Each structure stands twice: as C-alpha cells, then as structure tokens.
Amino acid sequence: MKRRFANYINGNMQILHLDEEFFKGELCFIDIEDERKAQYVTNGIHEVCYIARGYRWLIAYPYKENYVMTVVYDDKKEIVEWYFDVALNTGTIDNIPYEDDLYLDMVITPEGEEIVLDEDELLEAYNSKEIGDRELKLAYDVLDIIEERYACDFEYLKEFTDRLCAYYSTLETVK
C-alpha cells in the first residue's frame, strides 16, 4: 500500500477546506501549466490524455469516507474522466491531503460508463498478505458506495462536480 499526497502531480496547486452540507473535506485544484509532454493512459475502454498543458485536476478528499475523487479537465475545461481511488485512510500532513491507496479504482467517463480498475492489484495484495480480510472487504464495500452514489446517478455526479468546481476562485496557491 502506498501513501499518495495531493501534490504528487506537478502543477499550481490550490487547497480549500470545505465544510458545507453537501461536502465536508479537502478540495485541491491543480493547474498543469508547464510544457511537459502530454501523458495518456488507457482507462479500460479508451485511451485518454490525463496530463497536458492547460489541464486541471480537481481532487476531493471527503471526510469520513474511504475514497478520493479526481476529476480531470482538459484544456477546454471539459471533463476527461472522474477517477475514484479506494483508500484505506485519508488525512492531511502539513496541510497537504493524502490517501493510503487501497488499489481498487473506478473510472466514470463523460458518457457515464463505469470501469473498475486494478482489481488484480487488490487481489495480489490480498494473496501476498499485504492486506487482510478487513481491507479486502472494505475495498469492495467502498466500490459499491461509489457505484451507488455516483455511477448510478450520473446527473447527481455532474451537479456535485459543478458545485465543487465553483469553489475554484476562493482557493489559495500552495507552493
């Protein structure tokens, strides 16, 4: 299991602690401004660009939840994908949010398709005793929550994302 901090991606990062009825947690916006070569990944269905100049990431770390939601926007501010990381834990250190990645992920495309990723990594970690029964069950339970809350209600996901994105102008840059 690896701990990943919000600032693992190179860009101008802004962070906001949000305590609203619809979301309580940390929001991070990362603007990719450098001249790096565009990076692509296959999400299980399509090859998508997820990092390039002008791209923006919104990363939401909800409190008391075991997942992190990353929304990737292209240089036209259109959503490329929603990427959900199942996490054993989330928190902050020195005001930078982090997650303890629990391998299992879900992508939701702009067309509403859902794709489960890295189940093989989860099962490999379980079979090698890196994680136990409790963590395996947690990963699948959280995946069910993500599917029910977001994939099965795609209109809610889009509205929720728009509400989070509206906070962009209130954020401070973190160097």
N, C-alpha and C positions, 0 to 999 in steps of 0.2 A: 504494500500500500504506500502511496506517495502523497506527501503534502504539497499542494499547489497553491501559491499565493496569487492574488489578482494581478499583481504586477509582473507575472511571468511573460507577458506579451509586451513587446517594446512599443511604446506609444505614449501620447499625452494622456495620463490617467487623472480622472476626477472622481471623487468619492463623496457620497452623501449617506448619512444615517437617516432612514425614513421610518417614521412612527405614525403611520396612517391606518385607518380601519382596514383598508384593502391590502396593505402590505406593511409589514414590520421587518426591517432588516437593513442590510447594506446594499447600496447601489453603486456600481462602478461603471463609468463610461471611459472607454479607451479609444482615442482617435489615432489612427495609423497615418502618420504624416511623413515618414521617411521614404526614401526612394528604393526600398527593398524590392526584390523580385516578387511578383505575385506567387502565392502559395495555394496549391489545390489539394483537395482530399476527396476521396470517394465516400459518400455518406451511406452507401449500401444500395443506392438506386442511381444517383447521378454523381458526376464529378463536379464539384463546386469550388469556386475560389473563396477562401475564407480570410485571407490577409492580402491586402494590397493598399497602395497609397490611396487615401481618401475613404477607406473603410472605417467603420465604427463598430465597437463591441459594447453592448450593454450587458453587464453581468450582475445578476440579482442573487444575493445571499439571504434568503428568508430565515428569520429566527425560528428556532424550534422545529426546523424541517431538515430532512436529510438529503437535500439536493441543492444544486446550484443551476440556475438558468442563464445561459449565454445566448443573446440574440445578436446575430451577425448581420450588419447592414453593409450594403455595397456603396460605391462612391456616388450613387444617385439616391442614397438613403432608403433604398428598397431592402426588405428583409431577404437575406440569403437563406437563413435557417434559424430555428430555435434548437439549441443543443442543451440537453439536460444531463448533468453529471450526478449520478447517485453518490452520496457522500456518507461516510461513517460519522463524521463530525464536520462542523463549520465553526468559524470563530474569527477573531482578529488578533493580530500581534503587531504592536507599534502602529495601530490604526489601519493596517492593511488586511483585508479579509483573506481567508484561506479556506480550503476544503481538504479533508482527508479522503481522497478519491477511492471509491469502493468498486471501481472497474466498470460496472454496468452503466450504459448510457442510452439515451433515447434522442433521436432527431425528429423534429417535425418540420416538414417542408412548407414553403409558402402555399402549396396546393393542398395542405392538410394531410399529407401522407405521413405515417409514423414508421420509424425504423429503429429497431432495437440493435444496439451495437455492443461489442466487446463482452458478450455473454461467455465466449470462450475464455477470455482472460479471468472473468469471475470464477468460472468453474475450475480453471487451472490453479488459481489461488486457493480455492477450497480443497482441491485434491492434494495440493502440496502442503496443506495445513497452515498456510499463511493467514487464512481466515477460518472461522469456525461456523458451526450451525447457526448461531445467532446472527452473524454478519451476512451469511448467505440468505437467510430468511428476510432480514432487514432489506437487503438489496432488492429482492423480488417484491416485497411489500411496498417499497418506495416507488418502484417502477409502476405498480398498479395505481398508486396515488397520482403519479404524473399522468398516466394514461387517462384516468377518470377525470381529473381536474382540467387538463389542458387538451389532450388529443381528442377526447370525446366531445369537447365543447370548444371547437375551433374559433367560433366567434368570440367567446369569452377570452381565449388566449390573445387574440388580436387586440381586443379592447383593453385587457390588462396590460399588454405591452405598450400600447399607446399612452396609457395613464402613467406608466413608469417613465417612458421616454420624455414626457412633458416636464420632468424634473431636471432635464439636462442643463438648462440655463441657470440653475441655482447652485451648481457644483463648483468646488474649488480645485484647481490643478494641484496634483501631488507630484513633486519632483523625485 
